């Protein structure tokens, strides 16, 4: 989230995705092989890099400190006007602020978990020219949780979704999902279900990042060759494409979706 065409993101909208990896070089090699990314330095220091696809910023990868005993995971960040106020709203609603808000390069960042345990981040400050569903950015951010309505209420109160103030995100219920729009297009979906009874860790409450790919069979095969694991390819929720969940060698989960 450094200066490469910095912009002011829509309040409450997803503004970035980031992976904290245990081995930065190995992570770069995996995502270059699987998704064709190239990397450049970030202004946040040597332990961070920006992934580039088709000449556009896609995501960032950072090196996770050895002393920081947390699971490797892709994290979705949401734009906020005041990180301290956002942290207070999260705590007031019985959720957890795990890290921050901390000064980080040109802005302030924090990590939190919603009441069901899904991890997310929030960012105060300018962002890269990036938006879900646009260009090479992630095709979709999807929250899979126990109760989509309860989750939507939580995030709406925290991020100001569906408020009467201009410049925020709108929320609707369509096709058994909660749909979040930034005023021009869909930026997130929230889907509920009885995930607490499912033995598969992939369906625990979490934000899933969907990266667009052109040849999903080639991508999934390459992921396995590069040391990852892959779920079977299945149709997307709208039936217009296909998707698969990949776990990178470090344990980071993400979804690839055919375009």
N, C-alpha and C positions, 0 to 999 in steps of 0.2 A: 504494500500500500504506500508506495513511494512515488516520487514525482516523475511520472511518465504520462503527460497529459492529465494532470490532476483535475478532478471535477468535484462538485458537491453532490453526493448521492441523495436519492429520494429518502426522506425520513422514514425509518422503519423497514426499508427494503434491504434485501441481501446486497452486500457491497463487495464481498470477496470470499474466497475459500482458501484454506491453507492446511498443509500437512506438516506436522512436527515428526520428523523421522529420527531414528537412532543412528543411522549412517547416511549422511547427506549425499555423499558421492554414490553410494549404492542405490539410493532412491532416485537420483538423477538418471542413472543408467537404466533402471527399470522403466521409468516413465518415458524416457527417450525411446526405448525399444518398443514399448506397448502403444503409446499414444503419439509418438513422433515429436515430442516436445523438444525445444531447445531452451537453454537457460542463460540468463544474464544476472549480473550482480544486483542486489537490492541495496537501498540506502540504509537498511537496518543493520548492516554489518556483514562480516564474512560468513556468518553462520546462516544466512538467509539468501535465497535466490528466487528470481521470478521466472516462471515457466512461460514460454512464448509459443504460440501456434498460429500459423498463417500470418505472422507479423504482429499479432496482437497478444497482450498479456492475458493469461488464462487463470493462473493460480500462483501460489508461492509454496516453497518447501523450506523448512528450517530444521536445524539440528537440535534435537531434544537433549538437554543436559542429562548426563548420566545419573546425576543425583535426583532427577525429577522422575519419580516412579509413577508414571501414568501410561495408559495404553496409547499406542500409536493410532491416530485417527484423523480423518479429514474433518475440519471444522468450518462451519458456515458462519460468517460474520454479518451483522446487520448494522446499518448506519443509524447513529443516534446523535442528537444535538448536544447532550450533556451526559457523559459517561457516569458521573457520580449520581445524578438523578435516576438514571436507568438502573444502576446497581441497587439503589434504595428501593425502587419499585419491585425489583426481583425479590429482594429479601422480605419485603412487606407481604409478599404473596406466598411465602413458605418455600421458596426455591433457594438455590445456592449460588453465590458468587465465589468461584474457586480461586481465581487469580485476578488481581487488579482491582480497579483500573490502574494501568501503568503507562507512563510516557513511553512511546515506542515510535522512534523516527519522527515523522511529521504529525503524529496524532496520539491518541490514547486508546488502549485496547484492554479488554477484559474477557475472561472465560467464565461461563456460568452453566448451570444445569437446571432444566425446568423441573416442575414438581414430579414428573414421571422419570426423571433421570437422563433425558436427552441433552447432550452437551451442545452448546452454541457459544458464539462470541459476539461482542459488539464493539463498534469502532466510532470514535469521535474524531472528526477531522476530514480533510479531503481524501478522495480515493482515486484509483486509476479509472480511466475511461472504460468501464466494464459493466455489463448488465446481464443477468441470467436470461438465456434464450436468445441472445444477440451475438452474432458473429461466432468467435471461437470460445466464448465463455461457456460455462456449464449449461447444458440444455435445460436442466431443471434442478431445483432443490426440493426434496420431498421429506416431510416429517412423517414417519410411521410410528404411531403411538397407540395407547390404549383407548383414548377418548378424544377424537378430533375436535369435538365441540369444546370440551374443557380446555384443551390445548390452545384452541383459537382464542378463547376468552383470555387466557393467561398472556399470550403473545400480543394480543390487541391492547391489553392494559399496559404492558411493558413498553411496547413500541409505538403505541398510538394508532394502530390500525383501525380503520373504519371510524375515525374521529371526525368531528365537524371542522377541524382545522385544515386549511388547504395545504397541499404539498405532501400528503402522506399516502398510505396504501389503502386500497379498498378490499373488502372481503365479501365473498359470496359462497353459497353452497351449491355445488353442481356435481351430478353423477357420483353421489356418496362421498364427495371430498370437499374440504374447505379450500377455496381458491383465493390466493392473494395476488393482487395486481398493483403495479406501481403507477397506474394511470394510463399506461399504454399497452402493457402486455402482462402475461402471467409470470410472476417471479418466484412463487413458492406454492406448494400444495401440502395439505395436512390430511392424512388418512388414518382412520381409527380401525380398531379390531381387537380381538382377544389375544393380543400378542403375549400377555403374561403367561399363557399356558403353552406357548410354543417352545420346544426345546432348542430350536435353531437360534444361535446368538445373533444371526443376521437380522432377526425380526424383533429384537429388543428395541424399546423406544430410542430412536436416533434420527438425526438428520442425514439423509442420503444425498450425496452429490452425484448427479448424472452427467457424465461427459459425453459429448456427441462423437460418434465415429461413423465412418463410411462403410467399413467392411467388418462387421462384428465377429464373423467367424475367424477372420485373420487375426483380429485383435485378441480374442480370447485364446487362440492357439499360441500366439506369441507370449501372452501373459504366463501360460503354463510353462513354456520353454524357459522363460526368464525367472522362474522360481515362484510364481504366484499360484493361487488356486482359484477356480472358477466354478460358479453354479451353472446349471444348464441354461441355455438361451431360451427365453420365454417371450410371448407377446407383451407389448406395453399395455398399460391400462386402457388406452384408447383404441387398441388393436391396430394402430397404424404403423407400428414399427416393432422392433424386438429389443430385448435388453438382457444383460447378465450382470451378476455381482462378482467383482474381482476382489480378492484379498492379496495385497502386495506381500513380498517376502517379510516385511517388517510388521505385518498385521493390519495395515490400513485398509479399510473397506471403501470401495467406491463402485458406482454402477456405470456401465457403458450402455449407451442407447443409440441404435442405428438411426441415421438421418436420411 
